[in-house]
Amino acid sequence: KRSLKQRRCSTAADLSKPPAEYVKVGRSFSIDFPVRTEEAFRMATRRPETKTVHKAIEDVVWNHENNDSFHLQKSEDDTNCYKRVNASHFKLRGRNYLKDNQKYSSASAAYELVCCKVFKTRHKMNNAAKEIESLRSFLADHTDNDYFIINWLVPGHYTVVQLYVRKLPVGEDKAFDKVLKKYREGDAKYRSSRFKLVPEVQEAPMAIKGLINTLLGGLRPVLIGNKLTCTHYTGKNYIEIDIDTGSSRIVSFAASSMVQAFSGITAFTGFLIEGREEDELPERMLAIHSLTKIAIGDVSIDYDYAPSGTTQTSAWSFFGRSRSQKINDVKAIKEKRPPQRAHSCLGKIASPRRSAK
């Protein structure tokens, strides 16, 4: 005849123990506590599992026609998908912006989205066009096309690669051709000072919107190279920009939170090269896409990538891993370290200190 409060406290305490320990307590479960089988206990205490795709990295196909779990949007209520967006959704600097500060809807984007791929990696993967074998082969087999690659680096979690192909004929937009040529030939400082990100969240939980407003001051066009570390690569037929979200603590925290909640987020992301001179206007959207309600663990491809010359576990591995995995990583690092010996004040090598019992 215990009170309801006492029953709840006892139930909460007993649920944390395996079925074998219920018997040791010696209580009768016939009235207040139904007998819990081993299977029921395992189901009640299990952690949600991600469905990381195990696929050989050389087998990854760089198009949207292979029915991947991460695919081109097929219907309005589709999830785990990306889609192409009309660039006129965004307003950019007009031809006379330097005089009237007026912005107008952008013409069609110069580059069209081919596909997006998400890789789960333990190490930071710079220059995806070189490090991913299947992407390297794809670019080598399509030398007639010009490609634009965005490589998002999220510490310890995922590497998101977005591939675009140029659809705007060369010579049709002289202002765009000029800024793109300057970007290709410019140094890292010039490129970072001109590359602009234009984000927009269409749908998201209130908590995520509040986080964005609190930490980032809302979403607005930004010269991303002034906020985050951006590494630029150019090849014979591609431009690649690696955006390291871990280079800023605030952005890294916000990105990690958004990754976990992206199954409820729909967002547009656009990129352009900022025009500052009269012959560089009007601006044109470089590339644009939309991601719709992605369960990141369900669409990611497990890639055991290790940079050449890596001798120990990267700091990236300490994020998004279980406690036992972290402990094993630390042990592996300590085993590789040479034994350290203490030095006396006379400069002679003293015997190592005995470990405390």
Rosetta blueprint (number, residue, H / E / L):
1 K L
2 R L
3 S L
4 L H
5 K H
6 Q H
7 R H
8 R H
9 C H
10 S H
11 T H
12 A H
13 A H
14 D H
15 L H
16 S L
17 K L
18 P L
19 P H
20 A H
21 E H
22 Y H
23 V H
24 K H
25 V H
26 G L
27 R L
28 S L
29 F L
30 S L
31 I L
32 D L
33 F L
34 P L
35 V L
36 R L
37 T L
38 E H
39 E H
40 A H
41 F H
42 R H
43 M H
44 A H
45 T H
46 R L
47 R L
48 P L
49 E L
50 T L
51 K L
52 T L
53 V E
54 H L
55 K L
56 A L
57 I H
58 E H
59 D H
60 V L
61 V L
62 W L
63 N L
64 H L
65 E L
66 N L
67 N L
68 D L
69 S L
70 F L
71 H E
72 L E
73 Q L
74 K L
75 S L
76 E L
77 D L
78 D L
79 T L
80 N L
81 C E
82 Y E
83 K E
84 R L
85 V L
86 N L
87 A H
88 S H
89 H H
90 F L
91 K E
92 L E
93 R E
94 G L
95 R L
96 N L
97 Y H
98 L H
99 K H
100 D H
101 N L
102 Q L
103 K E
104 Y E
105 S E
106 S L
107 A L
108 S L
109 A L
110 A L
111 Y E
112 E E
113 L E
114 V E
115 C E
116 C E
117 K E
118 V E
119 F E
120 K E
121 T L
122 R L
123 H L
124 K L
125 M L
126 N L
127 N L
128 A H
129 A H
130 K H
131 E H
132 I L
133 E H
134 S H
135 L H
136 R H
137 S H
138 F H
139 L H
140 A H
141 D H
142 H L
143 T L
144 D L
145 N L
146 D L
147 Y E
148 F E
149 I E
150 I E
151 N E
152 W E
153 L E
154 V L
155 P L
156 G L
157 H L
158 Y E
159 T E
160 V E
161 V E
162 Q E
163 L E
164 Y E
165 V E
166 R E
167 K L
168 L L
169 P L
170 V L
171 G L
172 E L
173 D L
174 K H
175 A H
176 F H
177 D H
178 K H
179 V H
180 L H
181 K H
182 K H
183 Y H
184 R H
185 E H
186 G L
187 D L
188 A H
189 K H
190 Y H
191 R H
192 S H
193 S H
194 R H
195 F E
196 K E
197 L E
198 V E
199 P E
200 E E
201 V E
202 Q E
203 E E
204 A L
205 P L
206 M H
207 A H
208 I H
209 K H
210 G H
211 L H
212 I H
213 N H
214 T H
215 L H
216 L H
217 G L
218 G L
219 L L
220 R L
221 P L
222 V E
223 L E
224 I H
225 G H
226 N H
227 K L
228 L L
229 T E
230 C E
231 T E
232 H E
233 Y E
234 T E
235 G L
236 K L
237 N L
238 Y E
239 I E
240 E E
241 I E
242 D E
243 I E
244 D E
245 T H
246 G H
247 S H
248 S L
249 R H
250 I H
251 V H
252 S H
253 F H
254 A H
255 A H
256 S H
257 S H
258 M H
259 V H
260 Q H
261 A L
262 F H
263 S H
264 G H
265 I L
266 T E
267 A E
268 F E
269 T E
270 G E
271 F E
272 L E
273 I E
274 E L
275 G L
276 R L
277 E L
278 E H
279 D H
280 E H
281 L L
282 P L
283 E L
284 R L
285 M L
286 L L
287 A E
288 I E
289 H E
290 S E
291 L E
292 T E
293 K L
294 I L
295 A L
296 I H
297 G H
298 D H
299 V H
300 S E
301 I E
302 D E
303 Y L
304 D L
305 Y L
306 A L
307 P L
308 S L
309 G L
310 T L
311 T L
312 Q L
313 T L
314 S L
315 A H
316 W H
317 S H
318 F H
319 F L
320 G L
321 R L
322 S L
323 R H
324 S H
325 Q H
326 K H
327 I H
328 N H
329 D H
330 V H
331 K H
332 A H
333 I H
334 K H
335 E H
336 K H
337 R L
338 P L
339 P L
340 Q L
341 R L
342 A L
343 H E
344 S L
345 C L
346 L L
347 G L
348 K L
349 I E
350 A L
351 S L
352 P L
353 R L
354 R L
355 S L
356 A L
357 K L
